[in-house]
Amino acid sequence: MSDSLLTIGKIVNTHGIRGELKVLLSTDFPEVRFAQGNQLIMVHPETKQQVKATVEQSRPSKQTYLVKFKEYGNINEVEKYKGWDLKVTKDQTIELPENEYYFHEIIGCRVVTEEGEELGVIDEILRPGANDVWVVKTPARKQILLPVIDDVVLDVNVKDKLVKVHLMEGLL
């Protein structure tokens, strides 16, 4: 079942004594994902144990989000969830504007140059700041870092899992 789940955040700590959790976001829609009444799934990163919880309230706080679940009333009940991932089911995806994609749609895409040369497969997405960087694993097990900018990424076809790129000087 975990293949049909999308990660929206990671529980990094508790906050206060009333059972609030500090969540490091990996979603662009926190106000939707953490809306009152939404059901989320807490997943242990190693054992994959799953626990469902319903959002009672949430609010942004610095670089994180503070989330309180209806099922938990104090710090002692939630402390064990530090380090767990927060997920939603794939059927809860939000329709994105054209030319925007979910990470799970991009990871696994084959990457080819505009000349048709096969470079490898997108293995990871980094978010260092100004723009995302796609990590392409080549058949020789090397990595190519592709900045996600219009000059480099020419075409993305998530249906065919194919990305066409222009290799600017210095990228290889």
N, C-alpha and C positions, 0 to 999 in steps of 0.2 A: 504493500500500500504506500510505502514511503516514496516510490517513484511517481505517484500521482499527487504528491504534495509539493508546494512551493514555499521556500523559506522567505519569511518576511522580516525576521529579526533574530537576535540572539540575546538571551537573558544574561546580563553581565553582573548584576548585583541586586540586592534588595534596597528599598528606600523607606526609611521610617520604620515604625513598629506595627502599622496597620495592614501589612501584607502587600504593599506596592512593590513592583519589580521594575528595575531599570533595564530598558531594552535598547540595544544598539541596532539601529534600523538597517534593513537591506531591502526596503520597499520605497517606491516613490509616492505611495499613497497612504501615509500613516493615518490621516484623518478618516479614511475609508476603512482600512484594516483594523484600526483600534476603536471604531465607533461602538458606542454602548450597545450591548446585546449581541455583538458579533461573537461567533464561536471560533476559537483558535485551537490549535493542537500543539502542545508542548512535546518535543521529541528529544530524548536523551541522545547525545551525539555518538555514543559508542554502542549502547545496548539497543538503541532504536525504540525503546519503550515509549509509548504514547499516552498522553493524558490530555483529555479535552477540558477546556475552560472557557467561560463566558465573560466577556469584557464588561465590567461594571462602570469603570471610568478610566480616562487616560488624558495625558497632557504632555506637550513637549517640554523638555528640560535640557538646556544646553545642547549637547550633541546627541542626546538620547531621548527616549520617550518613557514616561512613567505610566505603568499599566497596573490597574487593580482588577482582579478577577472576583466574580461573585462567590465562587466556591471557597475562597481563602480570606480569613479575617485578621491574621496576624503574621508577624515575621517568622515565627517558628514553623508555620505551615508552608511557607514559600521558599525558605532558605535552601532546601534541597534541590530547587530547580535552577540554581545558578549554573551557567554554562550550557543550559538546554537551548535548543533552537525553537523558535516559534514558526509555525507553518499554517498554511491554509490549503484547501483542496484545489486542484487545477480548475474545477468548475467555477471557482470564485474569481477567476481572472477578470481583469478590467480591460475593456476594449481600449486599445492604444491608438493614437493618431497615426497616420501614414508615416512610414520611415522611422518608426520607433518599435523596439522589440524587447521582449523579456529575455533575461539572461539564459533561461533554459531553451529558448528558441535559437540562440546564437551558438552556445556551446555544442560542439559536435559538427558544426558546419565545415565543409571542405573549403579551402581557400585556394583560389587560382589567380594568376596575374592576368592582366588584360590581354596578354599574348597567348593565354591558355596553359601556362606552365603551372603544374600542381605544386603548391608550397607545403601543404599539410592540413591539419585540423585544428580548429579553435578549441583549446583545452581549458582556458581560464579567462576571466575578465578582471582586470585591475581597475581601480578607481582612484588614481593618485591626485586628481584635482581638476584641472581645466577640462579634460576630456578622458573618456574611458580608454583603456589600452587592451586590445585583444592579444592573448598569448597563443601563438600558433606553434603547435608541436610538429616538427618536420619528420619525415620517415627516418632520418638519421638521428632522431631523438634530440635534436637541437631545438632551441626556441627562437621564434621571431616575434618581436614586440611590434604590433601594428597600432598606431594611434588612430582612434576613431574620429577622423576628420574627413571632410568632403574631398580633399585632395588625394587621400589614400583609398578610402572605401568608395568604390564606384557603384556597386550593386549588391544588394542583399536579397536573396531569395530563400526565405525560411522554409517554404514548402518543399523545395528541392535540396535544402541544406547546403547551399552554395553561396559563397561570397567572392565577388570579383574585386581585385584591388590593383591599384597603381603603386608600384614600388618606387618611392622617391629615393633620391641618392642618399646613401648612408643608412637605410633601413636594414640592409642585410649585413 
